[in-house]
């Protein structure tokens, strides 16, 4: 369709708005309420333009183009209209700019300087509005609000929690919750980015810095398997905020509250130097002594009595170095910290591509709660349900979904009934143009995981109702796919039997709890048998969850079995390679070498110092070997496209009727950094107040 913008001819698609047509030719039309990811509201009237033969200025955001339409954006009428709109917006706006956290990044501030008048004609009393309590993350000064309703539309359309709205009319209009409560979503921090003025700002960021004092580095989110793109802002040597980086293929323009506000955990409860356990406390060691002690243990012990466990959140360079060390020392007991009974080919073939969620019109969730495991993928499901009326079903535990969902059961037998065509929803899947099945990581921790995978393969081989690429695995950890690419097997309790040395590389807190419980069980069993579990346990990582911040004087908690602590680096202190749930290769960036003068080292460097047989003496050598194992690691932000030919199909499979358990119970406390974060602790406490299923007495 041909239209004219300021006498410039441009071709645009039908149903394109005037505002979008202006952006095609590079003309910037001011706006407050419009956002490309939200519905059109037309509240602010700042985007007024003049259209030939129109009796008055028209809102560009809401006006679709028509053939041969002539639009003018810089006429005297348009300039005067914009000036008038800004004058009305400033009638009740307070003079808070010197103390407002939005200063320097405020849309209202910038547009007043460009399009506004140099004087005011309003001499009456300005109105004031009571501030709202939106929780521990968002600071509200509602007197500054210009009623653009971006926050209202985001909560309803994107987050799926329509808690915000407008109340009253005219001069008394306010934005808030009808019933006073906090905003109950894992994406609430995005409201701060959306607000064009200083009405909604970040509580943790308050009064910390001005935009011109900040330097920024691009990185990725390592708190879940989505791998959202982020921008880390820091002042001097301290991280002061984390913002989203637009990537339409992964996270669009949003990030979760966990990655946005967990940065204070980077400097809390850190391992600051090598420590060795004594009778009652931890004794500091110099690096040379710590490396020598561990090296002697590894090189003198029987390789069959040495175990190495790598956490699923560890970068691929560290995991590869650990695998190289295990190979050099002939250590066969080597695994991740999850019982992932799956190989890389199966995982890659069934990896979850984001574009499948955008296209699906019928989706079945099996043993997964995407709201907690992958909030940004849950966002896409919610929007798909709202825009396309996609049908979504679930087999597993009940969850607080942000979209209508039909629960079919809680065991794998309910899933088998679906695969055998015995369930009524099979009709919906047969009619669907783009069906989708998503199953979660919790299914890989079960005893009957191999039978479940065989069921999927048998279903794929025999049933043509659903295409093969419509069955997908949602990985919950940041680099779970990367470990599978390296061929690192899942954990098995057999690994812990008959050990002299156990080397842990940043495992999850759940795995450490499992080890403590395992030792307690063995100790109780030793009363009637000769069983024992007393290896020399080494923990390498940036945080240790069972320690207080004052390491030298701390007391032991739960009879910790670790004997030696080695401080590693976090994802902001080193470059690392991660593969998200769709097997997309991404890298973190080094922002600074260490936090608060911590005596830490990169994990791969520690591993390569432990044996003379290892030959990876530089980061370049590690990267070269990684590219040999995983060719895709050289192509950043690219996805590996795998196809899986049906392998052995088993009959007479035995699936257990035990309920499918949720993988995540507390969204905010799933990572060592977020567990150390004071901000995340407040969020977790606030969530527990409203995420119950019983009435609480007011007394």
C-alpha positions, 0 to 999 in steps of 0.5 A: 500500500502506498502512503506519503509521510511528509511528502515521502512515498513509502510502501507499507502493509495493509493495517499498518498504523500511521505511527508504524509507517512513520517509523519506516521512513525514520521519522520519530513521532513522540509517544507515551502510551504506545508500546510495540508489545502492548495493545493500542490505547491512545490515551496520551494524544502525544502522537497527534499528526495531521492527515490531509482532508482530516478535520482535526489532528489524528492519533497516529498510534491508532489510525490505520493507513489507507491508500495514498494517504498523506500524513504530515508530522511537522506542521504548525498545527501538529507542533501546537497540538503536541505543546498543548498535550504536554502542557496538560500533562504537566498541570499536576506533575510535580517538580521532582526531577532533581530527586527522581530516579527516572531523571536522565531517562525520563520520556516526559523530561526529554519530550518537554525539552523538544516539543514543549513550551518554555513557560507554564500558564497554570497557577492553581494547586496541583493534585496529589495521589497516595502512593501504592504498595506494590511489593519489595521491588517497585517504588511508587510515586503516583503523583507523577503518573500521567495515566498512559496505562502501560502498566495496566496493559502489561499486567493483563496482556503480558504478565497475565495477572490483571491486578492493575487498573484505573479507578475513579474518573477525571481529576480523581483518576488513579492507577492501582489495585482495586483491593490493596495487594502487591503485584503477584508476578515474576515479571513485575520489574518490567513495569519499571522499564515501561513507565515513561515517567518516575511513577514506577521505579526500582526500589533497590536502585533508588538514589544509587546513580544517574545514567551518565555515571553508568557503564554497561556490559551485555550478558545473558541470564544464567538463572534458568534455561531460557538464556534471556539477553540482559544488560548489566549496569555498573558504577565503578566496581559495583553492579547497580542494576540489570536491564533487559536487552531486546531479542525477539527470538528469546526474551523479546524486551522482558526479563524475570525479576530473579535476574533483574534484582539478584545482583546484590547476591553477587557480593553476599555469602561469597567464598573469599579464599580457600578454606579447610574445615577443622574441628569447629571452624574453617581455617584459611589456606593460600592457593598453593597449599589448597591446590597441592592438597587437592592434587595429592588427593586426586593423584594418589587415590584409586581412580575408581574411588574418586567422584566428580559432580558438575552443577548444571548451571556451570559454564561449558568451559568449566564442564569441559575442563572437569571432563578433561581432568576426569579423562586424564586421571581415568576417573569413571565416576563423573556426572552432573548433579541431576539424574538426567537419564537422557542422552544428547541426541534425544535432548537435542532432537526434542529441544524446545524451540521458541517459535513452536510456542508462537505457532501452537494452537493446542499445547499439552504440558507434562510434568512442568510449570512454565511459570516458575521454570521458564517465565518468559516461555510461559509469557508466550503461552499466555499471549498465544492463548489470549490472541489465538485462543490456543487450548492448553492442557496439563498433566502434573501438579496444580499450578498458579497459571496465568492463562486458562488451563485444563488439568487432565491428571497427575501421573504418567498413566494419564499421559499414556491414556492420551498417547493411546487415544483414550482421552477426549482431548485427542480430538483437539490435538487431531484437529490442531494445525500446530500441536505441541507437547512440552515435558519438563526436567522433573520427568528426567529425575524419575526411575521410569525415565527411560520407559517414558522416553521409549513411550515417546519414541514409540508414539512418534514412530507409530502415530502420525497425528502429531509431528515429531518436532512437536514433542519438546523437552523444557530444560530448567537449568542454564547449561543443562543442554551444554552438559548433554552436548559434552556427553556428561551423564546424569547423576546416579546414587551408585556414584557415591558408593566406595568413595575416597574423594568427592569433587563438587563443582558448584552443585545445586543446594538441593544436591548438597542437601541430598548428600547430607541426607545420604550421609545421615542414612549411611551413618544410621545403616552403619549401626547394623552393617559395615556401610560408611560414607566418609570421603574427602569432599571438595566444594568449588564455587562462588557461593556456599549456601550453608555458610554465613557471611563471616566465614572464619567465625561461622558455625557448621550447619546440618553437619556439613560434609565438605572438607575443602572450599575453593572460591570460583568466579560468578558469571559476571567475573568471567566469560563462559559459554551456555546453551539454552533450552533450544540449544542456542549457544550464548556467552556471558561477558566479564564485567570485572575480575572479582568482587570486593577483592575476593581471592578467587580463580576461574574454575577451568584454571583450578581444574587444570592445576590439579594434574600434570596430565592435563594440557589445557593451559589457556582459555584459547585451548579450552575454547578450541577443545570446546568447539571440537566437542560442540561445533555450534559453540563457535556460532554465538546466538545460533541454534543447532537443528537436530533430527532424531531417527526412531531407535529401539521401540520397546513394548510392555513398558512399565510406568509408575503411578507416582504423582509428577512432582513440581521441579521448583517450589520457590521461584526466587530461591533456585540459584546460589546467587539468588539464595544469597540475595537479600532482595530475593529473600524479601520477594520469597517472603512476600510471595509466601503470604499470598501463594497459599490455598487456605484462609489466614486469620486477621488476628 
